[in-house]
Amino acid sequence: MAHRVVWSPRALADVEAIAAYIASDSITYAKAVVRKILASTRTLEHFPRAGRKVPEFDNETIRELFVYSYRIIYAVEEGQVTVAAVIHGKRML
């Protein structure tokens, strides 16, 4: 069964901030990073448990994918995956 992938306002703002930061050096690279982040979340439609369990939480439904140095934090619910945040791997969650 396919899951619906939805983005929280926080996660959308995170991706916009990442793109703006990278674009100050390279618009091309910023676009590539955003494309890769979006593509990786599209796979969650069919493989919602593809990412690992977030180590900071003891909860199987809170998971993460890695794209370059960014952590895509998401929650798996019945029929839906909610992308909660996209943060740099060196930042505290």
PyMOL Python script that loads the backbone (N, CA, C, O; Angstrom):
from pymol import cmd

cmd.read_pdbstr("""\
ATOM      1  N   MET A   1       0.835  -1.181   0.000  1.00  0.00           N
ATOM      2  CA  MET A   1       0.000   0.000   0.000  1.00  0.00           C
ATOM      3  C   MET A   1       0.888   1.256   0.000  1.00  0.00           C
ATOM      4  O   MET A   1       1.823   1.373   0.792  1.00  0.00           O
ATOM      5  N   ALA A   2       0.581   2.158  -0.878  1.00  0.00           N
ATOM      6  CA  ALA A   2       1.354   3.395  -0.971  1.00  0.00           C
ATOM      7  C   ALA A   2       0.966   4.345   0.156  1.00  0.00           C
ATOM      8  O   ALA A   2      -0.205   4.466   0.517  1.00  0.00           O
ATOM      9  N   HIS A   3       1.963   5.006   0.692  1.00  0.00           N
ATOM     10  CA  HIS A   3       1.752   6.024   1.724  1.00  0.00           C
ATOM     11  C   HIS A   3       1.733   7.400   1.064  1.00  0.00           C
ATOM     12  O   HIS A   3       2.406   7.629   0.060  1.00  0.00           O
ATOM     13  N   ARG A   4       0.978   8.280   1.625  1.00  0.00           N
ATOM     14  CA  ARG A   4       0.972   9.670   1.191  1.00  0.00           C
ATOM     15  C   ARG A   4       2.109  10.377   1.920  1.00  0.00           C
ATOM     16  O   ARG A   4       2.240  10.251   3.137  1.00  0.00           O
ATOM     17  N   VAL A   5       2.931  11.120   1.180  1.00  0.00           N
ATOM     18  CA  VAL A   5       4.048  11.860   1.782  1.00  0.00           C
ATOM     19  C   VAL A   5       3.636  13.326   1.891  1.00  0.00           C
ATOM     20  O   VAL A   5       3.324  13.973   0.891  1.00  0.00           O
ATOM     21  N   VAL A   6       3.641  13.842   3.126  1.00  0.00           N
ATOM     22  CA  VAL A   6       3.305  15.248   3.360  1.00  0.00           C
ATOM     23  C   VAL A   6       4.477  15.920   4.064  1.00  0.00           C
ATOM     24  O   VAL A   6       5.237  15.273   4.784  1.00  0.00           O
ATOM     25  N   TRP A   7       4.611  17.198   3.852  1.00  0.00           N
ATOM     26  CA  TRP A   7       5.698  17.981   4.445  1.00  0.00           C
ATOM     27  C   TRP A   7       5.133  18.934   5.484  1.00  0.00           C
ATOM     28  O   TRP A   7       4.129  19.604   5.241  1.00  0.00           O
ATOM     29  N   SER A   8       5.772  18.993   6.631  1.00  0.00           N
ATOM     30  CA  SER A   8       5.391  19.975   7.640  1.00  0.00           C
ATOM     31  C   SER A   8       5.896  21.342   7.190  1.00  0.00           C
ATOM     32  O   SER A   8       6.844  21.427   6.409  1.00  0.00           O
ATOM     33  N   PRO A   9       5.270  22.414   7.679  1.00  0.00           N
ATOM     34  CA  PRO A   9       5.776  23.758   7.359  1.00  0.00           C
ATOM     35  C   PRO A   9       7.238  23.922   7.786  1.00  0.00           C
ATOM     36  O   PRO A   9       8.016  24.579   7.093  1.00  0.00           O
ATOM     37  N   ARG A  10       7.610  23.333   8.913  1.00  0.00           N
ATOM     38  CA  ARG A  10       8.997  23.417   9.403  1.00  0.00           C
ATOM     39  C   ARG A  10       9.955  22.775   8.401  1.00  0.00           C
ATOM     40  O   ARG A  10      11.001  23.348   8.096  1.00  0.00           O
ATOM     41  N   ALA A  11       9.614  21.599   7.890  1.00  0.00           N
ATOM     42  CA  ALA A  11      10.491  20.916   6.938  1.00  0.00           C
ATOM     43  C   ALA A  11      10.637  21.711   5.645  1.00  0.00           C
ATOM     44  O   ALA A  11      11.728  21.789   5.082  1.00  0.00           O
ATOM     45  N   LEU A  12       9.542  22.299   5.176  1.00  0.00           N
ATOM     46  CA  LEU A  12       9.617  23.133   3.970  1.00  0.00           C
ATOM     47  C   LEU A  12      10.516  24.337   4.196  1.00  0.00           C
ATOM     48  O   LEU A  12      11.317  24.697   3.333  1.00  0.00           O
ATOM     49  N   ALA A  13      10.378  24.951   5.354  1.00  0.00           N
ATOM     50  CA  ALA A  13      11.231  26.104   5.684  1.00  0.00           C
ATOM     51  C   ALA A  13      12.693  25.679   5.783  1.00  0.00           C
ATOM     52  O   ALA A  13      13.585  26.418   5.367  1.00  0.00           O
ATOM     53  N   ASP A  14      12.938  24.490   6.334  1.00  0.00           N
ATOM     54  CA  ASP A  14      14.305  23.975   6.429  1.00  0.00           C
ATOM     55  C   ASP A  14      14.934  23.846   5.049  1.00  0.00           C
ATOM     56  O   ASP A  14      16.072  24.269   4.844  1.00  0.00           O
ATOM     57  N   VAL A  15      14.206  23.268   4.105  1.00  0.00           N
ATOM     58  CA  VAL A  15      14.737  23.069   2.750  1.00  0.00           C
ATOM     59  C   VAL A  15      14.967  24.414   2.066  1.00  0.00           C
ATOM     60  O   VAL A  15      15.962  24.589   1.363  1.00  0.00           O
ATOM     61  N   GLU A  16      14.064  25.356   2.265  1.00  0.00           N
ATOM     62  CA  GLU A  16      14.254  26.689   1.690  1.00  0.00           C
ATOM     63  C   GLU A  16      15.503  27.354   2.266  1.00  0.00           C
ATOM     64  O   GLU A  16      16.257  27.995   1.533  1.00  0.00           O
ATOM     65  N   ALA A  17      15.724  27.207   3.565  1.00  0.00           N
ATOM     66  CA  ALA A  17      16.911  27.804   4.201  1.00  0.00           C
ATOM     67  C   ALA A  17      18.187  27.129   3.707  1.00  0.00           C
ATOM     68  O   ALA A  17      19.193  27.799   3.478  1.00  0.00           O
ATOM     69  N   ILE A  18      18.154  25.826   3.543  1.00  0.00           N
ATOM     70  CA  ILE A  18      19.314  25.094   3.027  1.00  0.00           C
ATOM     71  C   ILE A  18      19.636  25.578   1.617  1.00  0.00           C
ATOM     72  O   ILE A  18      20.793  25.850   1.294  1.00  0.00           O
ATOM     73  N   ALA A  19      18.602  25.684   0.780  1.00  0.00           N
ATOM     74  CA  ALA A  19      18.804  26.131  -0.602  1.00  0.00           C
ATOM     75  C   ALA A  19      19.376  27.544  -0.642  1.00  0.00           C
ATOM     76  O   ALA A  19      20.285  27.822  -1.423  1.00  0.00           O
ATOM     77  N   ALA A  20      18.856  28.427   0.183  1.00  0.00           N
ATOM     78  CA  ALA A  20      19.340  29.809   0.203  1.00  0.00           C
ATOM     79  C   ALA A  20      20.801  29.868   0.649  1.00  0.00           C
ATOM     80  O   ALA A  20      21.602  30.615   0.088  1.00  0.00           O
ATOM     81  N   TYR A  21      21.133  29.076   1.657  1.00  0.00           N
ATOM     82  CA  TYR A  21      22.514  29.063   2.162  1.00  0.00           C
ATOM     83  C   TYR A  21      23.490  28.567   1.090  1.00  0.00           C
ATOM     84  O   TYR A  21      24.529  29.182   0.850  1.00  0.00           O
ATOM     85  N   ILE A  22      23.144  27.455   0.457  1.00  0.00           N
ATOM     86  CA  ILE A  22      24.029  26.886  -0.568  1.00  0.00           C
ATOM     87  C   ILE A  22      24.091  27.793  -1.796  1.00  0.00           C
ATOM     88  O   ILE A  22      25.146  27.935  -2.415  1.00  0.00           O
ATOM     89  N   ALA A  23      22.960  28.405  -2.147  1.00  0.00           N
ATOM     90  CA  ALA A  23      22.898  29.259  -3.335  1.00  0.00           C
ATOM     91  C   ALA A  23      23.812  30.470  -3.233  1.00  0.00           C
ATOM     92  O   ALA A  23      24.200  31.047  -4.249  1.00  0.00           O
ATOM     93  N   SER A  24      24.156  30.858  -2.009  1.00  0.00           N
ATOM     94  CA  SER A  24      25.076  31.995  -1.883  1.00  0.00           C
ATOM     95  C   SER A  24      26.444  31.670  -2.479  1.00  0.00           C
ATOM     96  O   SER A  24      27.201  32.574  -2.832  1.00  0.00           O
ATOM     97  N   ASP A  25      26.759  30.380  -2.590  1.00  0.00           N
ATOM     98  CA  ASP A  25      27.992  29.936  -3.244  1.00  0.00           C
ATOM     99  C   ASP A  25      27.743  29.375  -4.639  1.00  0.00           C
ATOM    100  O   ASP A  25      28.512  29.626  -5.567  1.00  0.00           O
ATOM    101  N   SER A  26      26.645  28.602  -4.778  1.00  0.00           N
ATOM    102  CA  SER A  26      26.384  27.945  -6.055  1.00  0.00           C
ATOM    103  C   SER A  26      24.899  27.639  -6.212  1.00  0.00           C
ATOM    104  O   SER A  26      24.354  26.789  -5.508  1.00  0.00           O
ATOM    105  N   ILE A  27      24.261  28.325  -7.122  1.00  0.00           N
ATOM    106  CA  ILE A  27      22.846  28.068  -7.400  1.00  0.00           C
ATOM    107  C   ILE A  27      22.671  26.659  -7.966  1.00  0.00           C
ATOM    108  O   ILE A  27      21.705  25.969  -7.641  1.00  0.00           O
ATOM    109  N   THR A  28      23.589  26.247  -8.794  1.00  0.00           N
ATOM    110  CA  THR A  28      23.510  24.918  -9.401  1.00  0.00           C
ATOM    111  C   THR A  28      23.556  23.831  -8.336  1.00  0.00           C
ATOM    112  O   THR A  28      22.753  22.899  -8.367  1.00  0.00           O
ATOM    113  N   TYR A  29      24.487  23.941  -7.398  1.00  0.00           N
ATOM    114  CA  TYR A  29      24.600  22.942  -6.345  1.00  0.00           C
ATOM    115  C   TYR A  29      23.387  22.995  -5.417  1.00  0.00           C
ATOM    116  O   TYR A  29      22.924  21.956  -4.947  1.00  0.00           O
ATOM    117  N   ALA A  30      22.876  24.187  -5.154  1.00  0.00           N
ATOM    118  CA  ALA A  30      21.679  24.316  -4.313  1.00  0.00           C
ATOM    119  C   ALA A  30      20.506  23.573  -4.937  1.00  0.00           C
ATOM    120  O   ALA A  30      19.782  22.857  -4.244  1.00  0.00           O
ATOM    121  N   LYS A  31      20.315  23.738  -6.238  1.00  0.00           N
ATOM    122  CA  LYS A  31      19.239  23.038  -6.944  1.00  0.00           C
ATOM    123  C   LYS A  31      19.443  21.532  -6.890  1.00  0.00           C
ATOM    124  O   LYS A  31      18.484  20.782  -6.711  1.00  0.00           O
ATOM    125  N   ALA A  32      20.683  21.085  -7.043  1.00  0.00           N
ATOM    126  CA  ALA A  32      20.976  19.654  -7.009  1.00  0.00           C
ATOM    127  C   ALA A  32      20.674  19.056  -5.638  1.00  0.00           C
ATOM    128  O   ALA A  32      20.128  17.957  -5.546  1.00  0.00           O
ATOM    129  N   VAL A  33      21.025  19.771  -4.580  1.00  0.00           N
ATOM    130  CA  VAL A  33      20.764  19.281  -3.220  1.00  0.00           C
ATOM    131  C   VAL A  33      19.263  19.199  -2.971  1.00  0.00           C
ATOM    132  O   VAL A  33      18.781  18.200  -2.437  1.00  0.00           O
ATOM    133  N   VAL A  34      18.524  20.225  -3.348  1.00  0.00           N
ATOM    134  CA  VAL A  34      17.076  20.216  -3.149  1.00  0.00           C
ATOM    135  C   VAL A  34      16.438  19.090  -3.955  1.00  0.00           C
ATOM    136  O   VAL A  34      15.561  18.392  -3.446  1.00  0.00           O
ATOM    137  N   ARG A  35      16.862  18.901  -5.201  1.00  0.00           N
ATOM    138  CA  ARG A  35      16.321  17.810  -6.025  1.00  0.00           C
ATOM    139  C   ARG A  35      16.558  16.455  -5.367  1.00  0.00           C
ATOM    140  O   ARG A  35      15.671  15.602  -5.349  1.00  0.00           O
ATOM    141  N   LYS A  36      17.761  16.264  -4.825  1.00  0.00           N
ATOM    142  CA  LYS A  36      18.094  14.983  -4.185  1.00  0.00           C
ATOM    143  C   LYS A  36      17.259  14.775  -2.912  1.00  0.00           C
ATOM    144  O   LYS A  36      16.797  13.664  -2.652  1.00  0.00           O
ATOM    145  N   ILE A  37      17.068  15.823  -2.130  1.00  0.00           N
ATOM    146  CA  ILE A  37      16.231  15.720  -0.927  1.00  0.00           C
ATOM    147  C   ILE A  37      14.804  15.331  -1.316  1.00  0.00           C
ATOM    148  O   ILE A  37      14.220  14.422  -0.726  1.00  0.00           O
ATOM    149  N   LEU A  38      14.252  16.021  -2.307  1.00  0.00           N
ATOM    150  CA  LEU A  38      12.887  15.724  -2.741  1.00  0.00           C
ATOM    151  C   LEU A  38      12.762  14.318  -3.307  1.00  0.00           C
ATOM    152  O   LEU A  38      11.791  13.616  -3.027  1.00  0.00           O
ATOM    153  N   ALA A  39      13.736  13.907  -4.099  1.00  0.00           N
ATOM    154  CA  ALA A  39      13.703  12.561  -4.684  1.00  0.00           C
ATOM    155  C   ALA A  39      13.755  11.489  -3.603  1.00  0.00           C
ATOM    156  O   ALA A  39      13.063  10.475  -3.700  1.00  0.00           O
ATOM    157  N   SER A  40      14.566  11.705  -2.579  1.00  0.00           N
ATOM    158  CA  SER A  40      14.678  10.691  -1.532  1.00  0.00           C
ATOM    159  C   SER A  40      13.370  10.570  -0.750  1.00  0.00           C
ATOM    160  O   SER A  40      13.018   9.477  -0.307  1.00  0.00           O
ATOM    161  N   THR A  41      12.652  11.672  -0.576  1.00  0.00           N
ATOM    162  CA  THR A  41      11.387  11.574   0.148  1.00  0.00           C
ATOM    163  C   THR A  41      10.295  10.939  -0.703  1.00  0.00           C
ATOM    164  O   THR A  41       9.351  10.363  -0.163  1.00  0.00           O
ATOM    165  N   ARG A  42      10.406  11.033  -2.011  1.00  0.00           N
ATOM    166  CA  ARG A  42       9.418  10.377  -2.878  1.00  0.00           C
ATOM    167  C   ARG A  42       9.473   8.857  -2.731  1.00  0.00           C
ATOM    168  O   ARG A  42       8.453   8.185  -2.890  1.00  0.00           O
ATOM    169  N   THR A  43      10.638   8.315  -2.431  1.00  0.00           N
ATOM    170  CA  THR A  43      10.752   6.864  -2.265  1.00  0.00           C
ATOM    171  C   THR A  43       9.984   6.382  -1.039  1.00  0.00           C
ATOM    172  O   THR A  43       9.633   5.206  -0.942  1.00  0.00           O
ATOM    173  N   LEU A  44       9.724   7.298  -0.100  1.00  0.00           N
ATOM    174  CA  LEU A  44       9.005   6.919   1.121  1.00  0.00           C
ATOM    175  C   LEU A  44       7.560   6.541   0.842  1.00  0.00           C
ATOM    176  O   LEU A  44       6.918   5.885   1.663  1.00  0.00           O
ATOM    177  N   GLU A  45       7.048   6.946  -0.302  1.00  0.00           N
ATOM    178  CA  GLU A  45       5.680   6.583  -0.681  1.00  0.00           C
ATOM    179  C   GLU A  45       5.512   5.070  -0.693  1.00  0.00           C
ATOM    180  O   GLU A  45       4.494   4.544  -0.242  1.00  0.00           O
ATOM    181  N   HIS A  46       6.518   4.377  -1.211  1.00  0.00           N
ATOM    182  CA  HIS A  46       6.444   2.915  -1.309  1.00  0.00           C
ATOM    183  C   HIS A  46       7.308   2.194  -0.281  1.00  0.00           C
ATOM    184  O   HIS A  46       7.093   1.013  -0.007  1.00  0.00           O
ATOM    185  N   PHE A  47       8.272   2.891   0.281  1.00  0.00           N
ATOM    186  CA  PHE A  47       9.180   2.283   1.262  1.00  0.00           C
ATOM    187  C   PHE A  47       9.291   3.184   2.500  1.00  0.00           C
ATOM    188  O   PHE A  47      10.346   3.769   2.743  1.00  0.00           O
ATOM    189  N   PRO A  48       8.213   3.298   3.280  1.00  0.00           N
ATOM    190  CA  PRO A  48       8.203   4.255   4.393  1.00  0.00           C
ATOM    191  C   PRO A  48       9.204   3.930   5.511  1.00  0.00           C
ATOM    192  O   PRO A  48       9.577   4.823   6.272  1.00  0.00           O
ATOM    193  N   ARG A  49       9.628   2.713   5.617  1.00  0.00           N
ATOM    194  CA  ARG A  49      10.590   2.349   6.662  1.00  0.00           C
ATOM    195  C   ARG A  49      12.009   2.216   6.100  1.00  0.00           C
ATOM    196  O   ARG A  49      12.850   1.524   6.674  1.00  0.00           O
ATOM    197  N   ALA A  50      12.262   2.880   4.982  1.00  0.00           N
ATOM    198  CA  ALA A  50      13.574   2.790   4.333  1.00  0.00           C
ATOM    199  C   ALA A  50      14.683   3.376   5.193  1.00  0.00           C
ATOM    200  O   ALA A  50      15.807   2.874   5.191  1.00  0.00           O
ATOM    201  N   GLY A  51      14.374   4.419   5.913  1.00  0.00           N
ATOM    202  CA  GLY A  51      15.384   5.062   6.749  1.00  0.00           C
ATOM    203  C   GLY A  51      15.569   4.329   8.066  1.00  0.00           C
ATOM    204  O   GLY A  51      14.799   3.436   8.420  1.00  0.00           O
ATOM    205  N   ARG A  52      16.602   4.728   8.775  1.00  0.00           N
ATOM    206  CA  ARG A  52      16.851   4.104  10.084  1.00  0.00           C
ATOM    207  C   ARG A  52      16.048   4.810  11.167  1.00  0.00           C
ATOM    208  O   ARG A  52      15.588   5.938  10.985  1.00  0.00           O
ATOM    209  N   LYS A  53      15.889   4.136  12.279  1.00  0.00           N
ATOM    210  CA  LYS A  53      15.241   4.735  13.451  1.00  0.00           C
ATOM    211  C   LYS A  53      16.144   5.854  13.954  1.00  0.00           C
ATOM    212  O   LYS A  53      17.360   5.678  14.024  1.00  0.00           O
ATOM    213  N   VAL A  54      15.572   6.993  14.304  1.00  0.00           N
ATOM    214  CA  VAL A  54      16.349   8.124  14.807  1.00  0.00           C
ATOM    215  C   VAL A  54      16.909   7.752  16.180  1.00  0.00           C
ATOM    216  O   VAL A  54      16.143   7.444  17.092  1.00  0.00           O
ATOM    217  N   PRO A  55      18.232   7.776  16.340  1.00  0.00           N
ATOM    218  CA  PRO A  55      18.833   7.320  17.595  1.00  0.00           C
ATOM    219  C   PRO A  55      18.437   8.140  18.824  1.00  0.00           C
ATOM    220  O   PRO A  55      18.447   7.618  19.939  1.00  0.00           O
ATOM    221  N   GLU A  56      18.090   9.404  18.637  1.00  0.00           N
ATOM    222  CA  GLU A  56      17.714  10.248  19.771  1.00  0.00           C
ATOM    223  C   GLU A  56      16.346   9.893  20.357  1.00  0.00           C
ATOM    224  O   GLU A  56      16.017  10.292  21.474  1.00  0.00           O
ATOM    225  N   PHE A  57      15.563   9.146  19.598  1.00  0.00           N
ATOM    226  CA  PHE A  57      14.227   8.743  20.045  1.00  0.00           C
ATOM    227  C   PHE A  57      14.146   7.228  20.091  1.00  0.00           C
ATOM    228  O   PHE A  57      14.739   6.547  19.254  1.00  0.00           O
ATOM    229  N   ASP A  58      13.434   6.709  21.040  1.00  0.00           N
ATOM    230  CA  ASP A  58      13.216   5.268  21.111  1.00  0.00           C
ATOM    231  C   ASP A  58      11.825   4.978  20.551  1.00  0.00           C
ATOM    232  O   ASP A  58      10.922   4.552  21.271  1.00  0.00           O
ATOM    233  N   ASN A  59      11.676   5.223  19.239  1.00  0.00           N
ATOM    234  CA  ASN A  59      10.374   5.120  18.607  1.00  0.00           C
ATOM    235  C   ASN A  59      10.579   4.645  17.164  1.00  0.00           C
ATOM    236  O   ASN A  59      11.218   5.325  16.363  1.00  0.00           O
ATOM    237  N   GLU A  60      10.036   3.485  16.851  1.00  0.00           N
ATOM    238  CA  GLU A  60      10.191   2.903  15.508  1.00  0.00           C
ATOM    239  C   GLU A  60       9.529   3.729  14.408  1.00  0.00           C
ATOM    240  O   GLU A  60       9.871   3.584  13.235  1.00  0.00           O
ATOM    241  N   THR A  61       8.591   4.588  14.775  1.00  0.00           N
ATOM    242  CA  THR A  61       7.880   5.359  13.750  1.00  0.00           C
ATOM    243  C   THR A  61       8.578   6.664  13.401  1.00  0.00           C
ATOM    244  O   THR A  61       8.197   7.318  12.430  1.00  0.00           O
ATOM    245  N   ILE A  62       9.587   7.059  14.166  1.00  0.00           N
ATOM    246  CA  ILE A  62      10.352   8.277  13.867  1.00  0.00           C
ATOM    247  C   ILE A  62      11.656   7.831  13.210  1.00  0.00           C
ATOM    248  O   ILE A  62      12.490   7.187  13.845  1.00  0.00           O
ATOM    249  N   ARG A  63      11.823   8.174  11.943  1.00  0.00           N
ATOM    250  CA  ARG A  63      12.932   7.643  11.163  1.00  0.00           C
ATOM    251  C   ARG A  63      13.664   8.765  10.447  1.00  0.00           C
ATOM    252  O   ARG A  63      13.225   9.915  10.457  1.00  0.00           O
ATOM    253  N   GLU A  64      14.787   8.417   9.824  1.00  0.00           N
ATOM    254  CA  GLU A  64      15.553   9.431   9.110  1.00  0.00           C
ATOM    255  C   GLU A  64      16.244   8.844   7.890  1.00  0.00           C
ATOM    256  O   GLU A  64      16.631   7.676   7.863  1.00  0.00           O
ATOM    257  N   LEU A  65      16.381   9.683   6.902  1.00  0.00           N
ATOM    258  CA  LEU A  65      17.180   9.401   5.712  1.00  0.00           C
ATOM    259  C   LEU A  65      18.312  10.415   5.685  1.00  0.00           C
ATOM    260  O   LEU A  65      18.197  11.498   6.259  1.00  0.00           O
ATOM    261  N   PHE A  66      19.388  10.069   5.030  1.00  0.00           N
ATOM    262  CA  PHE A  66      20.509  10.988   4.882  1.00  0.00           C
ATOM    263  C   PHE A  66      20.672  11.349   3.408  1.00  0.00           C
ATOM    264  O   PHE A  66      20.657  10.484   2.532  1.00  0.00           O
ATOM    265  N   VAL A  67      20.828  12.638   3.161  1.00  0.00           N
ATOM    266  CA  VAL A  67      21.138  13.139   1.822  1.00  0.00           C
ATOM    267  C   VAL A  67      22.284  14.119   2.007  1.00  0.00           C
ATOM    268  O   VAL A  67      22.146  15.152   2.662  1.00  0.00           O
ATOM    269  N   TYR A  68      23.415  13.770   1.413  1.00  0.00           N
ATOM    270  CA  TYR A  68      24.645  14.524   1.625  1.00  0.00           C
ATOM    271  C   TYR A  68      24.859  14.628   3.136  1.00  0.00           C
ATOM    272  O   TYR A  68      24.916  13.598   3.807  1.00  0.00           O
ATOM    273  N   SER A  69      24.975  15.811   3.683  1.00  0.00           N
ATOM    274  CA  SER A  69      25.194  15.939   5.126  1.00  0.00           C
ATOM    275  C   SER A  69      23.906  16.320   5.870  1.00  0.00           C
ATOM    276  O   SER A  69      23.964  16.814   6.996  1.00  0.00           O
ATOM    277  N   TYR A  70      22.761  16.092   5.248  1.00  0.00           N
ATOM    278  CA  TYR A  70      21.481  16.479   5.847  1.00  0.00           C
ATOM    279  C   TYR A  70      20.694  15.260   6.305  1.00  0.00           C
ATOM    280  O   TYR A  70      20.706  14.209   5.664  1.00  0.00           O
ATOM    281  N   ARG A  71      20.007  15.428   7.435  1.00  0.00           N
ATOM    282  CA  ARG A  71      19.136  14.401   7.988  1.00  0.00           C
ATOM    283  C   ARG A  71      17.692  14.790   7.688  1.00  0.00           C
ATOM    284  O   ARG A  71      17.245  15.881   8.041  1.00  0.00           O
ATOM    285  N   ILE A  72      16.977  13.894   7.037  1.00  0.00           N
ATOM    286  CA  ILE A  72      15.559  14.103   6.772  1.00  0.00           C
ATOM    287  C   ILE A  72      14.808  13.294   7.832  1.00  0.00           C
ATOM    288  O   ILE A  72      14.797  12.063   7.793  1.00  0.00           O
ATOM    289  N   ILE A  73      14.189  13.989   8.766  1.00  0.00           N
ATOM    290  CA  ILE A  73      13.483  13.348   9.865  1.00  0.00           C
ATOM    291  C   ILE A  73      12.009  13.229   9.479  1.00  0.00           C
ATOM    292  O   ILE A  73      11.385  14.208   9.067  1.00  0.00           O
ATOM    293  N   TYR A  74      11.457  12.013   9.618  1.00  0.00           N
ATOM    294  CA  TYR A  74      10.060  11.815   9.244  1.00  0.00           C
ATOM    295  C   TYR A  74       9.372  10.830  10.176  1.00  0.00           C
ATOM    296  O   TYR A  74      10.010  10.021  10.849  1.00  0.00           O
ATOM    297  N   ALA A  75       8.055  10.927  10.190  1.00  0.00           N
ATOM    298  CA  ALA A  75       7.229  10.044  11.018  1.00  0.00           C
ATOM    299  C   ALA A  75       6.373   9.175  10.106  1.00  0.00           C
ATOM    300  O   ALA A  75       5.777   9.652   9.140  1.00  0.00           O
ATOM    301  N   VAL A  76       6.326   7.890  10.436  1.00  0.00           N
ATOM    302  CA  VAL A  76       5.511   6.946   9.674  1.00  0.00           C
ATOM    303  C   VAL A  76       4.212   6.733  10.436  1.00  0.00           C
ATOM    304  O   VAL A  76       4.213   6.327  11.598  1.00  0.00           O
ATOM    305  N   GLU A  77       3.112   7.014   9.765  1.00  0.00           N
ATOM    306  CA  GLU A  77       1.783   6.834  10.336  1.00  0.00           C
ATOM    307  C   GLU A  77       0.996   5.922   9.411  1.00  0.00           C
ATOM    308  O   GLU A  77       1.483   5.562   8.339  1.00  0.00           O
ATOM    309  N   GLU A  78      -0.184   5.551   9.800  1.00  0.00           N
ATOM    310  CA  GLU A  78      -1.035   4.693   8.976  1.00  0.00           C
ATOM    311  C   GLU A  78      -1.366   5.395   7.665  1.00  0.00           C
ATOM    312  O   GLU A  78      -2.125   6.364   7.654  1.00  0.00           O
ATOM    313  N   GLY A  79      -0.806   4.915   6.565  1.00  0.00           N
ATOM    314  CA  GLY A  79      -1.096   5.478   5.255  1.00  0.00           C
ATOM    315  C   GLY A  79      -0.437   6.809   4.936  1.00  0.00           C
ATOM    316  O   GLY A  79      -0.677   7.376   3.870  1.00  0.00           O
ATOM    317  N   GLN A  80       0.390   7.315   5.843  1.00  0.00           N
ATOM    318  CA  GLN A  80       1.003   8.626   5.617  1.00  0.00           C
ATOM    319  C   GLN A  80       2.402   8.692   6.208  1.00  0.00           C
ATOM    320  O   GLN A  80       2.685   8.108   7.254  1.00  0.00           O
ATOM    321  N   VAL A  81       3.265   9.416   5.514  1.00  0.00           N
ATOM    322  CA  VAL A  81       4.603   9.736   6.011  1.00  0.00           C
ATOM    323  C   VAL A  81       4.668  11.256   6.104  1.00  0.00           C
ATOM    324  O   VAL A  81       4.390  11.957   5.132  1.00  0.00           O
ATOM    325  N   THR A  82       5.036  11.758   7.278  1.00  0.00           N
ATOM    326  CA  THR A  82       5.141  13.205   7.471  1.00  0.00           C
ATOM    327  C   THR A  82       6.603  13.586   7.624  1.00  0.00           C
ATOM    328  O   THR A  82       7.263  13.169   8.575  1.00  0.00           O
ATOM    329  N   VAL A  83       7.108  14.379   6.685  1.00  0.00           N
ATOM    330  CA  VAL A  83       8.470  14.885   6.777  1.00  0.00           C
ATOM    331  C   VAL A  83       8.424  16.027   7.787  1.00  0.00           C
ATOM    332  O   VAL A  83       7.764  17.042   7.564  1.00  0.00           O
ATOM    333  N   ALA A  84       9.140  15.845   8.909  1.00  0.00           N
ATOM    334  CA  ALA A  84       9.045  16.786  10.021  1.00  0.00           C
ATOM    335  C   ALA A  84      10.126  17.861   9.979  1.00  0.00           C
ATOM    336  O   ALA A  84       9.873  19.015  10.324  1.00  0.00           O
ATOM    337  N   ALA A  85      11.337  17.479   9.554  1.00  0.00           N
ATOM    338  CA  ALA A  85      12.447  18.431   9.563  1.00  0.00           C
ATOM    339  C   ALA A  85      13.557  17.947   8.647  1.00  0.00           C
ATOM    340  O   ALA A  85      13.683  16.752   8.380  1.00  0.00           O
ATOM    341  N   VAL A  86      14.360  18.888   8.169  1.00  0.00           N
ATOM    342  CA  VAL A  86      15.564  18.586   7.408  1.00  0.00           C
ATOM    343  C   VAL A  86      16.670  19.415   8.044  1.00  0.00           C
ATOM    344  O   VAL A  86      16.665  20.643   7.958  1.00  0.00           O
ATOM    345  N   ILE A  87      17.618  18.739   8.683  1.00  0.00           N
ATOM    346  CA  ILE A  87      18.646  19.463   9.414  1.00  0.00           C
ATOM    347  C   ILE A  87      20.036  18.978   9.004  1.00  0.00           C
ATOM    348  O   ILE A  87      20.200  17.863   8.510  1.00  0.00           O
ATOM    349  N   HIS A  88      21.014  19.824   9.214  1.00  0.00           N
ATOM    350  CA  HIS A  88      22.384  19.441   8.949  1.00  0.00           C
ATOM    351  C   HIS A  88      22.797  18.391   9.977  1.00  0.00           C
ATOM    352  O   HIS A  88      22.425  18.487  11.147  1.00  0.00           O
ATOM    353  N   GLY A  89      23.545  17.413   9.557  1.00  0.00           N
ATOM    354  CA  GLY A  89      23.935  16.305  10.415  1.00  0.00           C
ATOM    355  C   GLY A  89      24.717  16.708  11.640  1.00  0.00           C
ATOM    356  O   GLY A  89      24.725  15.967  12.623  1.00  0.00           O
ATOM    357  N   LYS A  90      25.380  17.859  11.624  1.00  0.00           N
ATOM    358  CA  LYS A  90      26.162  18.297  12.770  1.00  0.00           C
ATOM    359  C   LYS A  90      25.345  19.089  13.788  1.00  0.00           C
ATOM    360  O   LYS A  90      25.823  19.376  14.886  1.00  0.00           O
ATOM    361  N   ARG A  91      24.117  19.438  13.423  1.00  0.00           N
ATOM    362  CA  ARG A  91      23.249  20.163  14.352  1.00  0.00           C
ATOM    363  C   ARG A  91      22.592  19.198  15.321  1.00  0.00           C
ATOM    364  O   ARG A  91      22.329  18.045  14.979  1.00  0.00           O
ATOM    365  N   MET A  92      22.331  19.669  16.519  1.00  0.00           N
ATOM    366  CA  MET A  92      21.598  18.874  17.489  1.00  0.00           C
ATOM    367  C   MET A  92      20.142  18.813  17.072  1.00  0.00           C
ATOM    368  O   MET A  92      19.590  19.792  16.570  1.00  0.00           O
ATOM    369  N   LEU A  93      19.530  17.677  17.278  1.00  0.00           N
ATOM    370  CA  LEU A  93      18.133  17.496  16.901  1.00  0.00           C
ATOM    371  C   LEU A  93      17.210  18.124  17.921  1.00  0.00           C
ATOM    372  O   LEU A  93      15.990  18.069  17.767  1.00  0.00           O
TER     373      LEU A  93
END
""", "prot")
cmd.dss("prot")
cmd.show_as("cartoon", "prot")
cmd.util.cbc("prot")
cmd.orient("prot")
